[in-house]
Amino acid sequence: MANSVQVIDDLNNDKQVGFKFTLQPYALDGFGAGTTFLYDVIPNNPDIVGRENEIDEIIAGAHLFYTLEPYELIAEYKYIRHDDSRAIRSHHGGYLQLAYSIDKFKPYYRLDFLSIDSSDLFFAGIPGAEDSIQHTIGLRYEWFPFAAIKLEYRRLDSNTVDSNAVTSQISFIY
């Protein structure tokens, strides 16, 4: 019965194993740091040339935050290792976000980065699966305690595309 338990769908009977640990010292109000680890086996995919073998996947990461009003610092880093018995490929990425609250306004800056080994066939054909750096400058307005409005400018620099975007968002908590 244990092999039949899947959240939605899985192509093999291997179970994913993972943990997340965060330390939030009582003496450092608003501060936290921790680590994550995940192990999975990705099944082969004979429809993709070169994906005849299973891939052992390890994802390890670290995170930290300091969220004591009016300051906010959030950072996360992930390392991904794929081993398909022929080659080991490594990828990494993360982000850093800095913000400062002024009454109901929160201006922020976010840096996202991604480094993908282009020879890893697991990411073949996935849009955005390439080396990239993205800068985001935004302003969040807390309209009500359960609703917010955001306006952002993003600059993306990647191997194949450089782009600029202005976005807006209204979000509600129900």
Secondary structure, DSSP 8 states (H G I E B T S, - for coil): -GGG--SS--SSS---EEEEEEE--TTSTTEEEEEEEEEEEE---TTSTT--S-EEEEEEEEEEEE--TTEEEEEEEEEEEEE-SS-EEEEEEEEEEEEE-BTTEEEEEEEEEEE--TT-GGGTT-TT-S-EEEEEEEEEEEEETTEEEEEEEEEEEESS-EEEEEEEEEEE--
